[in-house]
Amino acid sequence: MRVTAIETIRTDAHDNLIWVRIETDEGYVGLGETFFAPATVEAHIHEYVARRLLGGDATRIEQWHRVLMRHPVGYAASGAEVRAASAIDIALWDLMGRATGLPLWRLLGGLVRDDIRVYNTCAGPHYATKSLGEVKRWFGIDHDAVEALDDLKAFMTDPVRLARELLDDGISGMKIWPFDFAAFANGGTGITAGQVEEGARPFRLIREACGDAMDLMVELHGLWDVESAKRIIAAVEPYRPAWIEDPIHMHDAEGLAELSRFTRIPIYGSETTATKESFRRLLEQRAVSIVSFDVGWSGGITEARKIAALADAWQVPVAPHDCTGPVGYVAGACIALTSPNALIQETVRAYTRGWYAAIATALPPIENGRLKPLPGPGLGFDLSPQFLADAGTRRRRSTLA
């Protein structure tokens, strides 16, 4: 089964996303996706990847993974080259599923559980849809409009109502990041007593109102220095969070290990790093207690399986990331459903009930806070015809001809 064309798809509505479609001589098509720097990724796919992959055997997924992930310089973390390789890898797995008529989760060895618990990352419908810039624009809150499922504004203004609403939805885990504004104001160096108190406030209010019914996840986005992170951790410890996510930059394994010794709260890390080599170092240092990865930029499904297996060898659970696009979300969920050490799956209800649902022909059902697999071949869905026909959707193709 030979690759005959590679197509990239971008849209004006989502500045950070790019989709990849791989076509073959037998008529099968596979869908992939990655996030950040889409113009750079697109150039790399058409100027570098296409020259190697076109005409090649689409079934040799591991071979192509190695070809695209092993380079002489500059490829150790999740740059544009690794993001491109991730999207290609997902597309090849999806293509294999479609060619065999099997769901991706069956190709990965079959389910180890019928469903998996989810938590809600409290983003809004416009979170991270625009390129990095002023923080309110990036957070999608640079407007006064009142919109449904704007969970980011809600956790800042009415966290108790949001927590109760999620519990009524069957969702018993929520992740918020109220310390980020202080990090941007301070440059991530030093946090004042007032900033600590303000950041801890939503956790205190939710715990007082809801007791232990809601698991609280603290997201710090790798923005702080070690001593500031310690102050934040000490402030939220009384509210018994499920984890502290990315307290400092993930490349500092020694600093993370120091924080792990400082607290009994699990350190979660992290989709902000990539490749099994990066995770090996974190695990060797006992720097993280929960491993997360984004399938769309850590090396695709092939690499994600290896990261999950590596974490399993260290008796560490995994929790795949989702706050990017529907392909990465479904691919990550397939890893969670087929990995014995999977703990939980991230979801963003503003996405799954909003723009994911608008551009994907199907999404995994979530009932009572648990996600079930899609039954169709490969990923189990396509990009919707309406999305592909939209005037804001742009396509570029490389072919054998």
HELIX and SHEET records of a PDB file:
HELIX    1   1 PRO A   38  HIS A   44  1                                   7    
HELIX    2   2 ILE A   45  VAL A   49  3                                   5    
HELIX    3   3 ALA A   50  LEU A   53  1                                   4    
HELIX    4   4 ILE A   61  MET A   69  1                                   9    
HELIX    5   5 ALA A   80  THR A  100  1                                  21    
HELIX    6   6 LEU A  104  LEU A  107  1                                   4    
HELIX    7   7 VAL A  135  PHE A  139  1                                   5    
HELIX    8   8 ASP A  151  THR A  157  1                                   7    
HELIX    9   9 PRO A  159  ASP A  168  1                                  10    
HELIX   10  10 ASP A  180  ASN A  186  1                                   7    
HELIX   11  11 ALA A  193  CYS A  210  1                                  18    
HELIX   12  12 VAL A  226  VAL A  236  1                                  11    
HELIX   13  13 GLU A  237  TYR A  239  5                                   3    
HELIX   14  14 ALA A  253  PHE A  262  1                                  10    
HELIX   15  15 LYS A  276  GLU A  284  1                                   9    
HELIX   16  16 GLY A  300  ALA A  313  1                                  14    
HELIX   17  17 PRO A  326  THR A  338  1                                  13    
HELIX   18  18 ARG A  349  ALA A  350  1                                   2    
HELIX   19  19 TYR A  351  TRP A  355  3                                   5    
HELIX   20  20 TYR A  356  ILE A  359  1                                   4    
HELIX   21  21 PRO A  385  ALA A  389  1                                   5    
SHEET    1   A 4 VAL A  29  PHE A  35  0                                        
SHEET    2   A 4 HIS A  14  THR A  24 -1                                        
SHEET    3   A 4 VAL A   3  THR A  11 -1                                        
SHEET    4   A 4 THR A 393  THR A 399 -1                                        
SHEET    1   B 7 ILE A 290  VAL A 291  0                                        
SHEET    2   B 7 ILE A 267  GLY A 269  1                                        
SHEET    3   B 7 TRP A 243  GLU A 245  1                                        
SHEET    4   B 7 ASP A 215  GLU A 219  1                                        
SHEET    5   B 7 GLY A 173  ILE A 176  1                                        
SHEET    6   B 7 ILE A 116  THR A 121  1                                        
SHEET    7   B 7 GLN A 345  THR A 347  1                                        
SHEET    1   C 8 ILE A 290  VAL A 291  0                                        
SHEET    2   C 8 ILE A 267  GLY A 269  1                                        
SHEET    3   C 8 TRP A 243  GLU A 245  1                                        
SHEET    4   C 8 ASP A 215  GLU A 219  1                                        
SHEET    5   C 8 GLY A 173  ILE A 176  1                                        
SHEET    6   C 8 ILE A 116  THR A 121  1                                        
SHEET    7   C 8 ARG A 370  LEU A 371 -1                                        
SHEET    8   C 8 ILE A 366  GLU A 367 -1                                        
END                                                                             
